Amino acid sequence: MSIKTIYIILLGYLLTKSVAFGQLDPMTSQYFRFPMQVNPALTGAFGGDLRASAIHRNQWLGTISPLQTAALSADLRTNSSFHPGVQVLQMQTGGGAFRYTQAYATLAYDGIRFGTMGRHQIRVGFLAGILNRSIQPGRLQFGDQWNQITGFQPGNPTTEVFDRTSTLVPDLGFGLAYFDTKEDGVLQFFGGGSAFHINRPEDKFISGSGISRVPIRWVAHGGFSWRMTPDVYIVPHAVWMRQGTAEVRMVGMYTMFPVNESTDFMIGANFRWRDALVPYAGLTIGNFTMGVSYDIPAMTTRQAFQNTSAFEITLSYMRKKSFSEGPSYMRCPRF
């Protein structure tokens, strides 16, 4: 498949919606580093009182206009049952012709506890914010501007007409999560489910396309932490997402062990069904954690599209808790 064909398909995916909606929300391979994008109930679910994370992802490497995703998030674990957070994510084509931005505030409540010493915990999370999509038509290349012999002709007029070049709509989400917070347990289970865009925000973008609405993104996730020794963990985990007609099924496992008193090393891999194998590694030094991953496309993906690999890097900071109240969670990275 030629680069021209890939580029046209990519623009069609980003700028239009058919009757059968596909996935619109960006997804990161190291999703455990950006947990509020998976479930707003995960706000404040960590073993500290302040967490901040940054992600940068380059996708479709080697194409004319690779996708780039950047995200920032921060959340607090307070000494009450309410924990706030914020997150901003932006995906864009390499030339900036298309941008998709999400900005949210989140709030989680963890006052539902049961079992011995309140070991089992149910968390409820809410998300509210905005969605923005914008394009710069002058940086786009359309099919009617291509000549089979001479290639792209920027001087050729296009019949594509846009009612607007930017949209801004409100957005809402909701989630539930469960944690086993017992510190000395050999196994600690976690899981949850969430729904994003539950208000189905209107997103009219291209002339003649009619009124379209962002499809709800449904998410289910879970796993467990197996404490093999006091300092070594193995964590199998899985996540399922569906938005419109698009579906993501991913399973993975990582292990984490100490290098010295202030340094931990993590290594693992995810497998996205019929899409990619994603090995990743991370290093924690003090309060900082850096992670890297690389998407290796599955054979079926490579046959359909060329240059579909992706590289992702994350940086996280977690300030250790300054108070002793509340449950303990599994060691990072985790939900």
C-alpha positions in Angstrom: 0.0 0.0 0.0 1.4 3.4 -1.0 2.0 6.3 1.4 -0.6 8.3 -0.5 -3.2 5.7 0.1 -2.3 5.5 3.8 -2.5 9.2 4.2 -6.0 9.4 2.5 -7.3 6.6 4.7 -5.8 8.3 7.8 -7.5 11.6 7.0 -10.8 9.9 6.3 -10.6 8.2 9.7 -9.8 11.4 11.5 -12.1 13.9 9.8 -15.2 11.9 8.9 -17.7 9.7 10.7 -19.7 7.1 8.8 -23.0 5.7 10.1 -21.1 3.0 11.8 -18.8 5.1 14.1 -15.3 3.9 14.8 -13.0 4.7 17.7 -12.3 8.4 18.2 -10.5 8.5 21.5 -6.7 8.2 21.4 -5.3 5.2 23.3 -1.9 4.7 24.9 -0.1 1.4 25.3 1.1 2.3 28.8 -2.5 3.0 29.9 -1.6 2.3 33.6 0.4 5.5 33.5 -2.7 7.5 32.5 -5.4 5.8 34.7 -8.0 8.5 34.6 -8.3 8.0 30.8 -9.3 4.4 31.6 -11.6 5.1 34.5 -12.2 8.4 36.5 -12.8 6.2 39.6 -9.0 5.6 39.6 -8.4 9.3 40.6 -6.4 9.2 43.8 -5.9 5.5 43.8 -2.2 5.3 44.5 0.2 5.0 47.5 1.0 8.7 47.9 -0.7 12.1 48.2 0.3 13.7 44.8 0.8 12.0 41.4 1.6 13.7 38.1 2.2 12.0 34.7 3.3 12.9 31.2 3.0 10.8 28.1 4.3 11.2 24.5 3.4 8.8 21.8 4.5 8.7 18.1 2.2 6.4 16.0 2.3 5.3 12.4 6.0 6.0 12.3 7.5 6.3 8.8 4.3 7.7 7.2 3.9 11.2 5.7 2.0 12.5 8.7 2.5 10.3 11.8 0.1 10.7 14.7 1.4 12.2 17.9 -0.3 12.0 21.2 0.7 14.0 24.3 -1.0 14.0 27.7 -0.6 15.4 31.1 -2.4 14.4 34.3 -2.3 15.1 38.0 -4.4 13.9 40.9 -4.5 14.1 44.7 -5.1 11.5 47.4 -6.5 13.5 50.3 -7.2 12.5 53.9 -11.0 12.6 53.1 -13.1 10.3 50.9 -13.0 12.7 47.9 -10.0 12.9 45.6 -9.7 15.4 42.7 -7.7 15.2 39.5 -7.2 16.9 36.1 -6.0 15.7 32.7 -5.3 17.1 29.3 -4.7 15.0 26.1 -4.0 16.1 22.6 -3.6 14.0 19.4 -2.5 15.6 16.2 -1.0 14.7 12.8 2.6 15.5 12.4 2.0 18.6 10.4 -0.6 19.9 12.8 -3.4 19.7 10.2 -5.7 18.0 12.6 -5.9 18.2 16.4 -8.1 16.4 18.8 -8.0 17.7 22.4 -9.6 16.5 25.6 -9.5 18.5 28.9 -11.2 17.1 32.0 -11.6 17.5 35.8 -12.2 14.3 37.7 -13.4 13.4 41.2 -13.4 10.1 42.9 -15.2 9.0 46.1 -13.8 6.0 48.0 -16.0 5.9 51.1 -17.6 2.6 50.3 -15.6 -0.1 52.2 -16.4 -3.5 53.6 -14.7 -6.6 54.9 -12.1 -6.9 57.7 -10.6 -3.5 58.5 -12.3 -2.1 55.4 -10.1 -4.2 53.2 -12.4 -4.2 50.2 -13.1 -0.8 48.6 -15.6 0.4 46.0 -14.7 3.7 44.3 -17.0 6.0 42.3 -15.6 8.5 39.8 -17.0 11.3 37.7 -15.5 13.3 34.8 -16.4 16.6 33.2 -14.7 18.7 30.6 -14.5 19.6 27.0 -13.7 18.0 23.6 -12.2 20.1 20.8 -11.4 19.1 17.3 -9.8 21.5 14.8 -8.3 21.4 11.4 -6.2 23.6 9.1 -7.5 22.9 5.6 -4.5 24.5 4.0 -2.3 21.8 5.4 -4.5 18.9 4.2 -4.2 16.9 1.0 -7.5 15.6 -0.6 -8.0 12.9 -3.1 -9.2 15.3 -5.8 -5.8 17.1 -5.6 -3.9 14.0 -6.6 -2.9 13.2 -10.2 -2.0 9.6 -11.0 1.0 10.7 -13.0 2.3 13.8 -11.3 1.2 13.1 -7.7 -0.1 15.8 -5.4 -0.9 19.1 -7.0 -1.5 21.8 -4.3 -2.8 24.2 -6.9 -5.7 21.9 -7.7 -9.0 23.0 -6.1 -10.9 20.6 -3.8 -14.6 20.0 -3.6 -14.4 19.4 0.2 -16.3 22.0 2.1 -16.2 22.6 5.8 -18.9 24.2 7.8 -16.3 25.1 10.5 -12.7 24.3 11.3 -13.1 23.9 15.0 -15.7 22.4 17.4 -15.9 22.7 21.2 -18.4 20.6 23.1 -19.0 19.6 26.8 -18.3 16.0 27.8 -19.1 13.8 30.8 -18.0 10.4 32.1 -18.6 8.0 34.9 -16.8 5.0 36.4 -16.7 2.3 39.2 -13.7 0.5 40.5 -12.9 -2.2 43.1 -9.7 -2.6 45.1 -8.4 -5.2 47.6 -6.2 -2.9 49.7 -4.8 -5.4 52.2 -1.1 -4.7 52.5 0.1 -8.2 53.6 -2.0 -10.2 51.2 -0.3 -12.5 48.6 -2.9 -11.6 46.0 -4.6 -8.3 45.6 -7.4 -8.0 43.0 -8.5 -4.9 41.2 -11.0 -4.1 38.5 -13.6 -1.7 37.2 -15.7 -0.3 34.4 -16.4 3.1 33.0 -18.3 5.0 30.3 -17.0 8.1 28.5 -19.1 10.6 26.5 -22.2 9.6 28.3 -23.9 12.8 27.2 -23.2 12.0 23.5 -21.9 15.4 22.6 -22.8 16.7 19.2 -19.9 16.9 16.7 -21.0 18.4 13.4 -17.8 18.9 11.4 -18.1 18.4 7.7 -20.7 19.9 5.4 -23.4 17.6 4.3 -22.6 15.0 7.0 -25.6 15.8 9.1 -25.6 15.9 12.9 -23.3 13.3 14.3 -22.6 12.5 18.0 -19.5 11.1 19.7 -20.2 7.4 20.5 -19.9 6.3 24.1 -16.6 4.6 24.9 -17.2 1.6 27.2 -14.3 0.3 29.3 -13.7 -2.8 31.5 -10.4 -3.5 33.2 -9.0 -5.7 35.9 -6.2 -7.9 37.1 -4.3 -8.9 40.3 -1.0 -8.4 42.0 0.9 -11.5 43.1 3.4 -10.9 45.8 6.1 -13.5 45.1 8.5 -12.1 47.8 8.2 -9.1 50.0 9.8 -7.0 47.2 8.9 -8.8 44.0 5.5 -8.5 42.3 3.9 -10.1 39.2 0.9 -8.3 37.9 -1.3 -9.8 35.1 -3.9 -7.3 33.8 -6.4 -6.8 31.0 -8.4 -4.0 29.5 -11.4 -4.0 27.0 -12.7 -0.9 25.2 -15.4 -0.4 22.7 -16.4 2.8 21.0 -18.9 2.6 18.2 -17.8 -0.3 15.9 -14.1 -0.2 17.2 -13.0 -2.6 19.9 -9.7 -3.0 21.7 -8.8 -6.1 23.7 -5.5 -6.1 25.5 -3.9 -8.4 28.0 -0.5 -8.1 29.6 1.8 -8.8 32.5 4.7 -7.1 34.2 7.0 -7.8 37.0 8.7 -5.3 39.3 11.6 -5.9 41.6 14.1 -3.7 43.6 17.5 -2.8 42.3 18.4 -1.0 45.6 16.6 0.8 48.4 15.6 3.7 46.2 15.4 2.1 42.7 12.9 -0.4 41.2 13.0 -2.0 37.8 9.9 -3.1 35.8 9.6 -5.1 32.7 6.6 -6.6 30.9 4.5 -6.7 27.7 1.0 -6.2 26.5 -0.7 -7.9 23.6 -3.5 -6.1 21.7 -5.6 -8.6 20.0 -5.1 -8.7 16.2 -3.0 -5.5 16.5 0.3 -5.4 18.2 2.8 -6.8 20.8 4.0 -4.1 23.1 7.1 -4.8 25.2 7.8 -2.1 27.8 10.2 -1.4 30.6 10.3 1.1 33.5 12.7 2.5 36.1 11.7 4.1 39.4 14.3 6.2 41.1 13.0 7.9 44.3 9.7 9.6 43.5 10.2 9.5 39.7 9.3 6.7 37.2 10.2 6.6 33.5 8.7 4.1 31.1 9.3 3.2 27.5 7.3 0.9 25.1 7.3 0.0 21.4 4.3 -1.3 19.5 5.3 -4.2 17.2 2.5 -4.6 14.7 0.9 -8.0 14.3 1.3 -9.8 10.9 -2.2 -9.0 9.8 -1.7 -5.3 10.6 1.6 -5.2 8.7 -0.1 -6.8 5.7 -2.8 -4.2 5.7 -0.7 -1.1 6.5 3.0 -0.3 6.3 4.9 1.6 9.0 2.3 1.2 11.7 4.7 0.9 14.7 4.6 3.3 17.6 7.0 4.5 20.3 5.8 5.8 23.7 7.6 7.4 26.6 6.2 8.3 30.0 7.4 10.2 33.0 5.6 10.0 36.4 6.1 11.7 39.8 4.5 10.4 43.0 5.0 12.2 46.3 4.8 9.8 49.1 1.9 10.1 51.4 2.3 12.6 54.3 -0.6 11.1 56.3 -1.3 7.6 57.5 -5.0 7.4 57.1 -6.7 5.5 54.2 -6.0 2.2 52.5 -2.8 1.1 50.9 -2.7 0.3 47.1 -0.5 -1.9 45.1 2.9 -0.5 44.1 3.2 1.5 40.9 2.6 1.0 38.1 -0.9 0.0 38.8 -4.4 1.4 38.9 
